[in-house]
Amino acid sequence: MDIYLLVGIVIFLALAFDFINGFHDTANAIATSVSTRALSPRLAIVIASTMNFVGAILFTGVAKKIGGSVADPTTIDNGVEVIIATLISAIAWNLITWWFGIPSSSSHALIGSLAGAVVSANGMDGINASGFISIVQVLILSPLIAFAGGFAVMWLLKQIFAKSSPHQINKGFRTGQIITAAFQSFTHGTNDAQKAMGIMTFALVAAELHEDINVIPWWVKVSAALAMALGTSLGGWKIIKTMGTKIFKIEPINGFAADITSASVILTATLAHLPVSTTHVITSSILGVGSAKRFSAVKWGMAGRIVMSWIITIPITMVIAALVYKVMALFM
């Protein structure tokens, strides 16, 4: 098949992944502010879309990490076909989990799919084991940090406002949530949109249409940012319901604490050029905040269902991507 056609398919699928990531993960940024009525759904979507775009266009460090850490596009066989299998697998898993309202990780889906497709095409030698393990370690560690951070921030706010009027507290923090929702959306763009940029650049280098994996073409940045923002504008209301109501009953002070914690963790990771799962970080911060409010207030059954989706995403998407590549190989 013509290499330009293959690269065109990659670009289409990568932008589709970013678009789906946008509406799949919109809930991450705005679920708490919508559930507490700090923002109307429509205004929350406008803010999230705008700030997602701004965040996506300003950073490229995570894109470089994704593009070169799992495998070297200059040495693997059939690199463009590997990326096509990767994206088909990640998109399929995102749609399945979106349909069932499960806030699974687009990052886990993409990393797992890339690893599975590379192994299917090149064997274990195609994987950069140290790079892959380092990414997985960050994906595992970041939710734990977010949980601890959410617990600590909520505990501190409880001490500070212990004697304040609940009405005044809710009024003040409902206003504060407007700012934290915007901050949350900005950080989501700085990290999540970078992953599609990295995948597109990987394919361009593999096809010998671009030389440096560490230099992200301007049109790749703009197109990925626009796709993410457009997807965000459509929202993901099933996941908003899960994140905003089914973990525990969120009040404005809880939403503020969860938002400021998770946004800080995500931005720190972005500045360190580390890809994290925004879904995992935000969900974990909500769990931490809920535990600090009252341990029994958290619906741990739903939390367990979410955690299980985290555990199974990477192995399942590895298998899906490997199978997709094997099917593609029959026609190559």
C-alpha beads as a LAMMPS data file, in Angstrom:
LAMMPS data file: protein, C-alpha beads

332 atoms
331 bonds

1 atom types
1 bond types

-500.0 500.0 xlo xhi
-500.0 500.0 ylo yhi
-500.0 500.0 zlo zhi

Masses

1 110.0

Atoms # bond

1 1 1 0.000 0.000 0.000
2 1 1 1.208 3.523 -0.778
3 1 1 3.103 5.024 2.169
4 1 1 1.318 8.379 1.820
5 1 1 -2.050 6.650 2.035
6 1 1 -0.926 4.757 5.131
7 1 1 0.295 7.940 6.803
8 1 1 -2.986 9.610 5.873
9 1 1 -4.853 6.780 7.622
10 1 1 -2.646 7.256 10.709
11 1 1 -3.351 10.987 10.817
12 1 1 -7.102 10.405 10.449
13 1 1 -7.118 7.757 13.199
14 1 1 -4.883 9.823 15.503
15 1 1 -7.173 12.836 15.208
16 1 1 -10.187 10.549 15.720
17 1 1 -8.503 9.219 18.884
18 1 1 -7.904 12.774 20.088
19 1 1 -11.499 13.712 19.302
20 1 1 -12.848 10.678 21.181
21 1 1 -10.384 11.360 24.005
22 1 1 -11.873 14.855 24.203
23 1 1 -15.487 13.770 24.675
24 1 1 -14.451 10.697 26.712
25 1 1 -12.351 12.750 29.133
26 1 1 -14.374 15.978 29.217
27 1 1 -15.956 14.639 32.399
28 1 1 -12.569 14.627 34.071
29 1 1 -12.294 18.383 33.906
30 1 1 -15.870 19.468 34.555
31 1 1 -17.704 16.685 36.411
32 1 1 -17.272 18.197 39.860
33 1 1 -18.157 21.766 38.803
34 1 1 -21.279 20.572 36.945
35 1 1 -22.415 18.246 39.750
36 1 1 -22.191 21.064 42.321
37 1 1 -23.851 23.512 39.888
38 1 1 -20.894 25.845 39.993
39 1 1 -21.154 25.855 36.197
40 1 1 -23.962 25.041 33.816
41 1 1 -23.146 22.118 31.526
42 1 1 -23.016 24.382 28.460
43 1 1 -20.683 26.953 30.029
44 1 1 -18.520 24.198 31.492
45 1 1 -18.125 22.679 28.021
46 1 1 -17.150 26.047 26.500
47 1 1 -14.522 26.631 29.181
48 1 1 -13.210 23.079 28.930
49 1 1 -12.940 23.205 25.120
50 1 1 -11.141 26.550 25.105
51 1 1 -8.686 25.710 27.864
52 1 1 -8.035 22.239 26.413
53 1 1 -6.970 23.869 23.154
54 1 1 -4.728 26.419 24.885
55 1 1 -3.035 23.763 26.994
56 1 1 -2.520 21.454 24.016
57 1 1 -0.906 24.083 21.838
58 1 1 1.607 25.275 24.445
59 1 1 3.409 22.025 25.354
60 1 1 5.187 19.220 23.469
61 1 1 7.317 17.425 26.090
62 1 1 4.846 14.588 26.646
63 1 1 4.507 14.100 22.871
64 1 1 8.264 13.544 22.613
65 1 1 8.147 11.041 25.489
66 1 1 5.287 9.051 23.939
67 1 1 6.864 9.150 20.490
68 1 1 10.174 7.563 21.411
69 1 1 9.987 5.764 24.746
70 1 1 8.039 2.599 23.919
71 1 1 9.827 1.824 20.637
72 1 1 12.239 3.398 18.156
73 1 1 10.368 4.304 14.942
74 1 1 13.611 4.242 12.940
75 1 1 14.389 0.599 13.721
76 1 1 11.099 -1.316 13.936
77 1 1 9.527 -3.040 10.936
78 1 1 6.220 -1.807 9.495
79 1 1 6.129 1.170 11.858
80 1 1 3.206 2.893 10.146
81 1 1 1.094 -0.271 10.186
82 1 1 1.964 -0.699 13.871
83 1 1 0.557 2.758 14.600
84 1 1 -2.631 2.013 12.652
85 1 1 -3.212 -1.135 14.756
86 1 1 -2.414 0.875 17.884
87 1 1 -4.989 3.545 17.140
88 1 1 -7.732 1.121 16.101
89 1 1 -7.296 -0.739 19.397
90 1 1 -7.198 2.411 21.556
91 1 1 -10.236 3.933 19.833
92 1 1 -12.219 0.703 20.209
93 1 1 -11.472 0.503 23.951
94 1 1 -12.329 4.182 24.470
95 1 1 -15.695 3.723 22.771
96 1 1 -16.495 0.561 24.727
97 1 1 -15.736 2.188 28.091
98 1 1 -17.521 5.415 27.102
99 1 1 -20.647 3.445 26.195
100 1 1 -20.735 1.824 29.627
101 1 1 -19.879 5.095 31.413
102 1 1 -16.607 3.766 32.815
103 1 1 -13.914 6.464 33.318
104 1 1 -11.084 4.316 31.978
105 1 1 -7.768 5.718 30.849
106 1 1 -7.163 6.798 27.255
107 1 1 -3.464 6.923 28.153
108 1 1 -3.435 3.303 29.325
109 1 1 -5.326 2.307 26.182
110 1 1 -2.821 4.050 23.923
111 1 1 0.311 2.790 25.698
112 1 1 -1.033 -0.761 25.962
113 1 1 -2.085 -0.764 22.318
114 1 1 1.282 0.552 21.122
115 1 1 3.168 -2.096 23.110
116 1 1 0.895 -4.882 21.848
117 1 1 1.191 -3.820 18.203
118 1 1 4.992 -3.468 18.411
119 1 1 5.380 -6.945 19.950
120 1 1 3.023 -8.435 17.361
121 1 1 5.049 -6.932 14.496
122 1 1 8.599 -7.143 15.850
123 1 1 8.607 -9.482 18.836
124 1 1 9.780 -8.513 22.312
125 1 1 12.996 -7.088 20.847
126 1 1 10.975 -4.253 19.329
127 1 1 10.007 -2.899 22.746
128 1 1 12.177 -0.433 24.605
129 1 1 11.623 -2.174 27.936
130 1 1 13.081 0.566 30.129
131 1 1 11.038 3.275 28.423
132 1 1 7.823 1.251 28.553
133 1 1 8.324 0.333 32.225
134 1 1 9.112 3.953 33.166
135 1 1 5.841 5.133 31.601
136 1 1 3.828 2.397 33.335
137 1 1 5.460 3.274 36.659
138 1 1 4.372 6.907 36.294
139 1 1 0.860 5.823 35.313
140 1 1 0.663 3.729 38.504
141 1 1 2.316 6.220 40.856
142 1 1 0.424 9.357 39.812
143 1 1 -3.029 8.191 41.051
144 1 1 -1.524 7.300 44.433
145 1 1 -0.047 10.795 44.691
146 1 1 -3.400 12.288 43.654
147 1 1 -5.272 10.250 46.279
148 1 1 -2.878 11.342 49.030
149 1 1 -2.961 14.929 47.796
150 1 1 -6.757 15.037 47.657
151 1 1 -6.975 13.647 51.189
152 1 1 -4.433 16.181 52.489
153 1 1 -6.000 19.207 50.783
154 1 1 -9.505 18.281 51.976
155 1 1 -8.286 17.626 55.520
156 1 1 -6.574 21.046 55.564
157 1 1 -9.665 22.840 54.245
158 1 1 -11.790 21.128 56.915
159 1 1 -9.473 22.453 59.622
160 1 1 -9.460 25.981 58.214
161 1 1 -13.223 26.267 57.708
162 1 1 -14.400 24.079 60.591
163 1 1 -16.275 26.957 62.263
164 1 1 -17.559 28.652 59.112
165 1 1 -21.143 28.670 57.891
166 1 1 -21.817 25.818 55.444
167 1 1 -23.816 28.214 53.261
168 1 1 -20.940 30.695 53.003
169 1 1 -18.433 27.909 52.402
170 1 1 -20.479 26.475 49.541
171 1 1 -21.027 29.901 48.003
172 1 1 -17.334 30.785 48.100
173 1 1 -16.042 27.473 46.819
174 1 1 -18.706 27.301 44.101
175 1 1 -17.136 30.472 42.692
176 1 1 -13.662 29.019 43.168
177 1 1 -14.665 25.979 41.139
178 1 1 -15.002 28.134 38.025
179 1 1 -11.283 28.855 38.254
180 1 1 -10.301 25.278 39.105
181 1 1 -12.431 23.871 36.251
182 1 1 -10.549 26.119 33.813
183 1 1 -7.212 25.105 35.361
184 1 1 -8.217 21.458 35.192
185 1 1 -9.142 21.738 31.501
186 1 1 -5.893 23.539 30.713
187 1 1 -3.776 20.814 32.318
188 1 1 -5.812 18.118 30.562
189 1 1 -4.793 19.696 27.242
190 1 1 -1.146 19.969 28.259
191 1 1 -0.900 16.215 28.817
192 1 1 -3.571 14.259 26.980
193 1 1 -3.459 16.017 23.597
194 1 1 0.295 15.432 23.472
195 1 1 -0.190 11.684 23.145
196 1 1 -1.783 11.870 19.694
197 1 1 0.930 14.326 18.642
198 1 1 3.582 11.827 19.678
199 1 1 1.879 8.991 17.807
200 1 1 1.565 11.030 14.596
201 1 1 5.214 12.085 14.758
202 1 1 6.211 8.442 15.407
203 1 1 4.430 7.435 12.190
204 1 1 5.997 10.271 10.189
205 1 1 9.495 9.244 11.309
206 1 1 8.775 5.554 10.624
207 1 1 7.630 6.491 7.109
208 1 1 10.789 8.608 6.622
209 1 1 8.669 11.723 6.066
210 1 1 10.093 13.460 9.128
211 1 1 13.568 13.248 10.615
212 1 1 13.478 14.042 14.326
213 1 1 11.095 12.360 16.785
214 1 1 11.828 15.212 19.214
215 1 1 10.591 17.929 16.851
216 1 1 6.796 18.019 16.617
217 1 1 5.614 19.607 13.325
218 1 1 3.464 22.709 13.848
219 1 1 0.546 21.282 11.871
220 1 1 0.558 18.177 14.071
221 1 1 0.267 20.357 17.187
222 1 1 -2.546 22.493 15.799
223 1 1 -4.585 19.609 14.359
224 1 1 -4.317 17.546 17.562
225 1 1 -5.285 20.534 19.705
226 1 1 -8.300 21.288 17.504
227 1 1 -9.445 17.642 17.525
228 1 1 -9.199 17.496 21.317
229 1 1 -11.094 20.786 21.713
230 1 1 -13.831 19.709 19.278
231 1 1 -14.278 16.388 21.070
232 1 1 -14.415 18.188 24.398
233 1 1 -17.170 20.456 23.084
234 1 1 -19.446 17.422 22.674
235 1 1 -18.986 16.266 26.273
236 1 1 -19.269 12.855 27.857
237 1 1 -22.365 12.928 30.010
238 1 1 -22.388 9.252 31.021
239 1 1 -18.936 9.599 32.567
240 1 1 -19.827 12.968 34.116
241 1 1 -22.628 11.171 35.971
242 1 1 -20.209 8.514 37.225
243 1 1 -17.485 10.946 38.262
244 1 1 -19.790 13.582 39.732
245 1 1 -22.365 11.519 41.587
246 1 1 -21.594 7.808 41.845
247 1 1 -18.327 7.983 43.835
248 1 1 -19.705 10.190 46.609
249 1 1 -21.946 13.244 46.941
250 1 1 -19.700 16.157 46.002
251 1 1 -20.140 19.604 47.538
252 1 1 -18.355 22.741 46.241
253 1 1 -15.520 22.540 48.779
254 1 1 -14.935 18.877 47.812
255 1 1 -14.972 19.710 44.107
256 1 1 -12.533 22.569 44.633
257 1 1 -10.153 20.335 46.592
258 1 1 -10.307 17.545 43.998
259 1 1 -9.824 19.909 41.059
260 1 1 -6.874 21.822 42.496
261 1 1 -5.160 18.588 43.540
262 1 1 -5.518 16.729 40.261
263 1 1 -4.709 19.750 38.089
264 1 1 -1.518 20.324 40.090
265 1 1 -0.447 16.684 39.717
266 1 1 -1.124 16.721 35.951
267 1 1 0.706 20.012 35.364
268 1 1 3.705 18.811 37.374
269 1 1 3.833 15.675 35.227
270 1 1 3.584 17.734 32.037
271 1 1 6.460 19.993 33.099
272 1 1 8.500 16.832 33.783
273 1 1 7.551 15.493 30.303
274 1 1 5.735 12.537 31.853
275 1 1 2.484 11.128 30.422
276 1 1 -0.133 10.454 33.084
277 1 1 -3.714 9.298 32.949
278 1 1 -5.849 12.357 33.614
279 1 1 -8.769 9.995 34.283
280 1 1 -6.872 8.123 36.978
281 1 1 -5.459 11.254 38.563
282 1 1 -8.799 13.042 38.765
283 1 1 -10.737 9.995 39.950
284 1 1 -8.105 9.289 42.609
285 1 1 -8.197 12.863 43.866
286 1 1 -11.996 12.603 44.182
287 1 1 -11.585 9.358 46.149
288 1 1 -8.980 11.012 48.390
289 1 1 -11.216 14.014 49.025
290 1 1 -14.188 11.756 49.761
291 1 1 -12.137 9.700 52.219
292 1 1 -11.063 12.861 54.062
293 1 1 -14.666 14.057 54.228
294 1 1 -15.916 10.758 55.624
295 1 1 -14.565 7.341 54.696
296 1 1 -18.033 5.803 54.655
297 1 1 -19.276 8.529 52.282
298 1 1 -17.362 6.982 49.390
299 1 1 -19.226 4.362 47.357
300 1 1 -16.353 1.893 47.368
301 1 1 -18.187 -0.584 45.146
302 1 1 -18.186 1.920 42.280
303 1 1 -14.607 2.872 43.138
304 1 1 -13.607 -0.784 42.912
305 1 1 -15.249 -1.082 39.490
306 1 1 -13.267 1.921 38.284
307 1 1 -9.990 0.590 39.685
308 1 1 -10.604 -2.765 38.008
309 1 1 -10.962 -0.995 34.650
310 1 1 -7.584 0.621 35.291
311 1 1 -5.948 -2.743 35.971
312 1 1 -7.296 -4.511 32.900
313 1 1 -6.921 -1.736 30.309
314 1 1 -3.244 -2.204 29.405
315 1 1 -3.295 -6.021 29.037
316 1 1 -6.616 -6.025 27.153
317 1 1 -5.550 -3.311 24.712
318 1 1 -2.214 -5.079 24.160
319 1 1 -4.112 -8.184 23.065
320 1 1 -6.571 -6.221 20.906
321 1 1 -3.784 -4.318 19.128
322 1 1 -1.763 -7.500 18.574
323 1 1 -4.783 -9.194 16.993
324 1 1 -5.573 -6.161 14.840
325 1 1 -2.006 -6.122 13.548
326 1 1 -2.106 -9.868 12.765
327 1 1 -5.327 -9.366 10.779
328 1 1 -3.780 -6.419 8.933
329 1 1 -0.671 -8.509 8.169
330 1 1 -2.848 -10.950 6.198
331 1 1 -3.568 -8.183 3.690
332 1 1 -0.134 -6.533 3.604

Bonds

1 1 1 2
2 1 2 3
3 1 3 4
4 1 4 5
5 1 5 6
6 1 6 7
7 1 7 8
8 1 8 9
9 1 9 10
10 1 10 11
11 1 11 12
12 1 12 13
13 1 13 14
14 1 14 15
15 1 15 16
16 1 16 17
17 1 17 18
18 1 18 19
19 1 19 20
20 1 20 21
21 1 21 22
22 1 22 23
23 1 23 24
24 1 24 25
25 1 25 26
26 1 26 27
27 1 27 28
28 1 28 29
29 1 29 30
30 1 30 31
31 1 31 32
32 1 32 33
33 1 33 34
34 1 34 35
35 1 35 36
36 1 36 37
37 1 37 38
38 1 38 39
39 1 39 40
40 1 40 41
41 1 41 42
42 1 42 43
43 1 43 44
44 1 44 45
45 1 45 46
46 1 46 47
47 1 47 48
48 1 48 49
49 1 49 50
50 1 50 51
51 1 51 52
52 1 52 53
53 1 53 54
54 1 54 55
55 1 55 56
56 1 56 57
57 1 57 58
58 1 58 59
59 1 59 60
60 1 60 61
61 1 61 62
62 1 62 63
63 1 63 64
64 1 64 65
65 1 65 66
66 1 66 67
67 1 67 68
68 1 68 69
69 1 69 70
70 1 70 71
71 1 71 72
72 1 72 73
73 1 73 74
74 1 74 75
75 1 75 76
76 1 76 77
77 1 77 78
78 1 78 79
79 1 79 80
80 1 80 81
81 1 81 82
82 1 82 83
83 1 83 84
84 1 84 85
85 1 85 86
86 1 86 87
87 1 87 88
88 1 88 89
89 1 89 90
90 1 90 91
91 1 91 92
92 1 92 93
93 1 93 94
94 1 94 95
95 1 95 96
96 1 96 97
97 1 97 98
98 1 98 99
99 1 99 100
100 1 100 101
101 1 101 102
102 1 102 103
103 1 103 104
104 1 104 105
105 1 105 106
106 1 106 107
107 1 107 108
108 1 108 109
109 1 109 110
110 1 110 111
111 1 111 112
112 1 112 113
113 1 113 114
114 1 114 115
115 1 115 116
116 1 116 117
117 1 117 118
118 1 118 119
119 1 119 120
120 1 120 121
121 1 121 122
122 1 122 123
123 1 123 124
124 1 124 125
125 1 125 126
126 1 126 127
127 1 127 128
128 1 128 129
129 1 129 130
130 1 130 131
131 1 131 132
132 1 132 133
133 1 133 134
134 1 134 135
135 1 135 136
136 1 136 137
137 1 137 138
138 1 138 139
139 1 139 140
140 1 140 141
141 1 141 142
142 1 142 143
143 1 143 144
144 1 144 145
145 1 145 146
146 1 146 147
147 1 147 148
148 1 148 149
149 1 149 150
150 1 150 151
151 1 151 152
152 1 152 153
153 1 153 154
154 1 154 155
155 1 155 156
156 1 156 157
157 1 157 158
158 1 158 159
159 1 159 160
160 1 160 161
161 1 161 162
162 1 162 163
163 1 163 164
164 1 164 165
165 1 165 166
166 1 166 167
167 1 167 168
168 1 168 169
169 1 169 170
170 1 170 171
171 1 171 172
172 1 172 173
173 1 173 174
174 1 174 175
175 1 175 176
176 1 176 177
177 1 177 178
178 1 178 179
179 1 179 180
180 1 180 181
181 1 181 182
182 1 182 183
183 1 183 184
184 1 184 185
185 1 185 186
186 1 186 187
187 1 187 188
188 1 188 189
189 1 189 190
190 1 190 191
191 1 191 192
192 1 192 193
193 1 193 194
194 1 194 195
195 1 195 196
196 1 196 197
197 1 197 198
198 1 198 199
199 1 199 200
200 1 200 201
201 1 201 202
202 1 202 203
203 1 203 204
204 1 204 205
205 1 205 206
206 1 206 207
207 1 207 208
208 1 208 209
209 1 209 210
210 1 210 211
211 1 211 212
212 1 212 213
213 1 213 214
214 1 214 215
215 1 215 216
216 1 216 217
217 1 217 218
218 1 218 219
219 1 219 220
220 1 220 221
221 1 221 222
222 1 222 223
223 1 223 224
224 1 224 225
225 1 225 226
226 1 226 227
227 1 227 228
228 1 228 229
229 1 229 230
230 1 230 231
231 1 231 232
232 1 232 233
233 1 233 234
234 1 234 235
235 1 235 236
236 1 236 237
237 1 237 238
238 1 238 239
239 1 239 240
240 1 240 241
241 1 241 242
242 1 242 243
243 1 243 244
244 1 244 245
245 1 245 246
246 1 246 247
247 1 247 248
248 1 248 249
249 1 249 250
250 1 250 251
251 1 251 252
252 1 252 253
253 1 253 254
254 1 254 255
255 1 255 256
256 1 256 257
257 1 257 258
258 1 258 259
259 1 259 260
260 1 260 261
261 1 261 262
262 1 262 263
263 1 263 264
264 1 264 265
265 1 265 266
266 1 266 267
267 1 267 268
268 1 268 269
269 1 269 270
270 1 270 271
271 1 271 272
272 1 272 273
273 1 273 274
274 1 274 275
275 1 275 276
276 1 276 277
277 1 277 278
278 1 278 279
279 1 279 280
280 1 280 281
281 1 281 282
282 1 282 283
283 1 283 284
284 1 284 285
285 1 285 286
286 1 286 287
287 1 287 288
288 1 288 289
289 1 289 290
290 1 290 291
291 1 291 292
292 1 292 293
293 1 293 294
294 1 294 295
295 1 295 296
296 1 296 297
297 1 297 298
298 1 298 299
299 1 299 300
300 1 300 301
301 1 301 302
302 1 302 303
303 1 303 304
304 1 304 305
305 1 305 306
306 1 306 307
307 1 307 308
308 1 308 309
309 1 309 310
310 1 310 311
311 1 311 312
312 1 312 313
313 1 313 314
314 1 314 315
315 1 315 316
316 1 316 317
317 1 317 318
318 1 318 319
319 1 319 320
320 1 320 321
321 1 321 322
322 1 322 323
323 1 323 324
324 1 324 325
325 1 325 326
326 1 326 327
327 1 327 328
328 1 328 329
329 1 329 330
330 1 330 331
331 1 331 332
